[in-house]
C-alpha cells in the first residue's frame, strides 16, 4: 500500500468516525426534543445524564484533529458539528432553566 492509498484509507476511516458522531448528535437532538414534548425535563437524573452525554460529545468533537491534505469536506463537517453541539448545549441549558 503506497502513501496515497494510506491517506485515502485514513480519510475514509475519519469520515466514517465523523458520520458516527453526527448520528450520535442527531440522536441526542431527538431525545431532547422528545423530552420537551413529554416534559421529561425537570427530572434531575435525566438532565444529568443528557448533560454528561453532551459533555462527552463536546470533548470528542473538539479533540478531533483537523484533517490534512485538502479534505475540505471533512473540515467543513467538523466545524458544523462543533457549532451544532454548542447550540444543543445552549438550547438544553435554556430548556432546563425554563423547566
N, C-alpha and C positions, 0 to 999 in steps of 0.2 A: 504494500500500500504506500503510495507516494504522499508527499506533504499536502498536495491539493485534495486528494481523496480523504485524508485525515481531517483537513479543515472542513470539508463538506460534511463528513460524518459528525464532527463536533457541532457544526451549525444545526444539523438535523436533530441531534440529541437536545441541544439547547432549546430549539423551537418546541420540541415535544414537552420539555420541562415547563417552559413558559405557558404553553397551552394548558397544562395541568393546573398551574397556578391560576390561570384565568378561569378555569372551570370551578376551582375552589372559591374564588371571589364571587362568581355567579351564584353558587350555592349559598354563600353567606348572604348575599343581597336578597335572595329568595326567602331565606329563613327570617331575616329582619322584617321584610315586607309582610310575610305571613304573621309574624308576631304582632305587628301593628294592627293587622286585621282582626286578630283574635284576642288582643290585649294581653299577650304573654309578657309584654314588657311590664315592668313593675315587680317581676319575680326576681329577687336578688341573685338566686342561683343561675337562672338563665342569663341575666345580664353579665354576671362574672364570667360565665362560660363563653359567651359571644365576645366579650371584650378580650379575653385571653386568645381566642381564635383570631381576632383582628390583629392583635399584637404579634402573634406568630406569623401571620401572612405578611404583615408590615416588615418584620425582620427579614423574612425570606426575600421579599421583593427588593428591599433596599440593600441587601447584601449581594444581589446578582451583579456580577461584573459586566461591564458594557462589552458586548461582542466586538471583536476586532475584524478587520479585513472586509469592511464595507457592507456589513449586514444591516442596512438601514431599516429594513422592516422589523428586525428584532430590536433595534434601538427604539424605534417608534412604539412598539408593543410594550416594552419595559417602561417607557415614560408614561404611556397610557395607564398601565397597571398601577404605577406609583401614584398617579393622580387619583385613580379610582379608589384605591384603598384609603387615601387621605379623606376623600369625600365620604366614603362609607363610615369612617370613624367619626367625622364631624356630624353626619346625619344621625348616627347611633347615639352619640352623646346628647344631641338635641332631643332625640326621642325619649331617652331615659330621664332627662331633666324635666321634660314636659309631663312624663308619665306620673 
